[in-house]
Amino acid sequence: SPPPSSSLGRILVIKLSAFGDFVLSIASFQAIRAHHAGAEITLLTTAPYRAMAEASGCFDRVWTDRRPAWWQPAGWLALRRQLVSGRFERVYDLQRSERSGTYFRLLPAPKPEWVGVVPGCSHRYHQPSNEVLHICEREAQQLALAGVPRPGLPDLGFLDADLTAFDLPERFALLVPGGSAHRPAKRWPAERYAALAGQLLDRQITPLLLGAEAERAEIAAIAAAAPGARDLCGRTSLEAIATLARRAFLAVGNDTGPMHLIAAAGCPSLVLY
């Protein structure tokens, strides 16, 4: 019979991407850490999320998956050696993808306990076919198969930044007009954000415009149309976004990674889909 969760010594968690999904999995990371308090827990992720994972305090080690292509056998062999070297007793596959399922198949027998969706694993999760579930609900059901208590709200206190340089007003709101570059139809138009910024300014709430270089033109247009709004494009780290979110009056944005972070930090948020 498998060892009880309390005696498991080496655990692997797989979460490769994407930004919003990674943020939504932080509560699951924290639930796994609390449930396996004495275990050595390793995260397999991709480079953009390494720093956040290390700061979370949930993991003893963070490995970077270089995601080899099918035609890169050396990369696959190196990844297999690394996975085998971990001598993991249980794997929580929170990616639930064809790629992470391939990692299960890479491992020699006897395979570790595997909590995921790949056929043949010890704790296979079957999402009800007649339900559309939020990722947090899917993960809660998946973790329950292995006895992990339902995750609560995420604690993002580990993401903290000094905001002195922003010289913030007493009341401010966060506007996030960006989104996936290959899905522009998901973006609320810049002129609508400009109108909203004007409404906020009328109420003595300063809009802070957040985004990356890809949104620079949109943010500049909003700032020009709503004098008094502050352009913070390219100036906010993940730590700064979370810290701003904890102090903001509200946030409005598109379906994009920073909005997942802002909402998870506890800011009253409206996300436009």
Long-range contacts (C-beta under 8 A, 24 or more apart in sequence): 2-113, 2-122, 3-89, 5-35, 5-36, 5-90, 5-146, 5-147, 5-148, 6-36, 6-38, 8-36, 8-39, 8-89, 8-90, 9-38, 9-39, 9-40, 9-89, 10-39, 10-40, 10-42, 10-86, 10-87, 10-88, 10-89, 11-36, 11-39, 11-40, 11-41, 11-42, 11-88, 11-89, 11-90, 11-91, 11-92, 12-41, 12-42, 12-43, 12-44, 12-83, 12-86, 12-88, 12-90, 12-91, 12-92, 12-112, 13-41, 13-42, 13-43, 13-44, 13-59, 13-91, 13-92, 13-94, 14-43, 14-44, 14-45, 14-91, 14-92, 14-93, 14-94, 14-95, 14-100, 14-103, 15-43, 15-44, 15-45, 15-49, 15-94, 15-95, 16-44, 16-45, 16-46, 16-65, 16-67, 16-95, 16-97, 16-99, 16-100, 17-45, 17-46, 17-48, 17-49, 17-95, 18-257, 19-48, 19-49, 19-257, 19-258, 19-260, 19-261, 20-255, 20-256, 20-257, 20-259, 20-260, 21-135, 22-49, 22-52, 23-154, 23-257, 23-260, 23-261, 23-264, 24-135, 24-136, 24-139, 24-260, 24-264, 25-94, 25-135, 25-139, 26-56, 26-58, 26-154, 26-156, 26-264, 27-136, 27-151, 27-152, 27-153, 27-154, 28-92, 28-94, 28-136, 28-139, 28-140, 28-143, 28-151, 29-53, 29-56, 29-58, 29-59, 30-56, 30-58, 30-151, 30-152, 30-154, 30-155, 31-143, 31-148, 31-149, 31-150, 31-151, 31-152, 32-58, 32-92, 32-143, 32-148, 33-57, 33-58, 33-59, 34-149, 35-147, 35-148, 35-149, 42-86, 42-88, 44-103, 51-238, 52-159, 52-238, 55-158, 55-159, 56-158, 57-158, 67-99, 76-106, 79-103, 79-106, 80-106, 80-107, 83-107, 84-108, 88-112, 89-113, 90-114, 90-115, 90-146, 91-115, 91-116, 92-116, 92-142, 92-143, 92-146, 93-117, 93-118, 93-121, 94-139, 94-142, 96-125, 96-138, 96-142, 113-146, 115-142, 115-143, 115-145, 115-146, 116-142, 117-142, 153-264, 153-266, 154-264, 156-242, 156-261, 156-264, 156-265, 156-266, 159-238, 159-239, 159-242, 159-243, 159-261, 159-265, 160-239, 160-242, 160-243, 161-237, 161-239, 161-240, 161-242, 161-243, 163-240, 163-243, 163-244, 163-247, 166-208, 166-232, 166-240, 166-244, 168-247, 169-206, 171-204, 171-205, 171-206, 171-249, 172-205, 172-206, 172-207, 172-208, 172-230, 172-244, 172-247, 172-248, 172-249, 173-200, 173-205, 173-206, 173-207, 173-208, 173-248, 173-249, 173-250, 173-251, 173-252, 174-207, 174-208, 174-210, 174-244, 174-245, 174-248, 174-250, 174-251, 174-252, 174-253, 174-262, 174-267, 175-207, 175-208, 175-209, 175-210, 175-222, 175-229, 175-251, 175-252, 175-253, 176-210, 176-211, 176-251, 176-252, 176-253, 176-254, 176-256, 176-258, 176-259, 176-262, 177-209, 177-211, 177-215, 177-218, 177-219, 177-222, 177-253, 177-254, 178-210, 178-211, 178-212, 178-214, 178-215, 178-218, 178-253, 178-254, 178-256, 178-258, 179-254, 179-255, 179-256, 180-256, 181-214, 186-254, 186-255, 186-273, 187-218, 187-254, 188-254, 188-272, 190-218, 190-221, 190-222, 191-221, 191-225, 193-218, 193-222, 193-252, 194-221, 194-222, 194-225, 194-226, 196-252, 197-222, 197-225, 197-226, 197-228, 197-229, 198-225, 198-226, 201-226, 201-228, 201-229, 205-249, 205-250, 206-230, 208-232, 208-244, 208-248, 209-233, 210-236, 210-241, 210-244, 210-253, 210-258, 211-258, 241-265
